[in-house]
Amino acid sequence: MSETPAATAVDTTTTLAEEPRGRTGAARLLLSRDAVLLTILVLFLLFASLTLPRFASTVTVGFLLLDVIPILLIALPMTYVILTGEIDLSVASIVGLTSASLGVLWQAGWDIGAAIAVSILVGTIAGAVNGALVAFVGLPSLAVTIGTLALFRGAALVIIGDNAVANFPPELTAFFTSKIGGTGIPTVMIGVVLIAIAFGIVLHFTPVGRSLYAIGFSKEAASFVGIHVARTKFWLFVTSGLISSFVGIYWTLRYSSARSDNASGLELAIIAAVLLGGVSIFGGRGTIPGVIGGVLLIGSINYALRLQRVSDVVLIIITGSLLIISVVGPSVFTALSAWRHRRRVAHEHPLASRPGSSRA
């Protein structure tokens, strides 16, 4: 005797009611990687404030944020670059090249405003070189930026040599180290926050941002729907060079020292922060709030360890470990989630989980 349509409908309704429901929007938000990272950051700040005598102070806030600014600024365009499946390892070398250019021009008697403008242009051109080689020549960004990492750092050494220019206008140095009232928050954080908001709006609320995710998921599909992949990547590397040149100016005037080795090794902390913030190294996934959380977490950990007089070698080891965890962790989590899903399905529908079996 065949089943009636009504009986079939009842059976279907019962089956659907028995299926596990997905998380609500609020639950997904609270359990998202960004929320978890923010929770870890808050817990660490509370722990450090309670256990380190000098951590909970306006002095700590000031120096911590001054140290974080270079990483945060460069992490913003680096997020865009990695979202498209590329990477830029030359950013710290562009900082050094910009710093060396500013030092030489100022020492040669240039007006400080003109020297800053030309130095920013130098950093932007360096980013354009990376972009042209990756986007138009078709070379892999990893190989290109490893090469330009050495090239730009070598060019900085040729420009300024082993010298250090340190006689910059004191009012500029005072501005870049000044604080907002008694809060300890650096004045330049106002500009940094505005830049971060701009990057967040572009990524999450504009077609440009959606195109970056599309390129990261599939370059071919992105091209098929009309996205200019090569042109987009070129401008991303130009933006990376531009922001790196801003950091070069900030670094030079904050410390009142232009050297060829300024910001050496900074790229490790930047990439670690971006990946820790939830950006996939394979592209197509990540958020600006997550990246900001990753930057603040790494910066807070490093500053807390410096207060304990931990050596720079240990700090590098910790940063490298966080970088590895950021890459390996999501893959492990995905594998565990898939295993739990298969186990739940096997428990709830044992017949469906058997090979060759089917529902009656």
Summary of the structure (lengths in Angstrom):
residues: 360
radius of gyration: 24.9
end to end distance: 13.7
largest distance: 99.0
contacts: 1167
relative contact order: 0.15
helix: 73%
strand: 1%
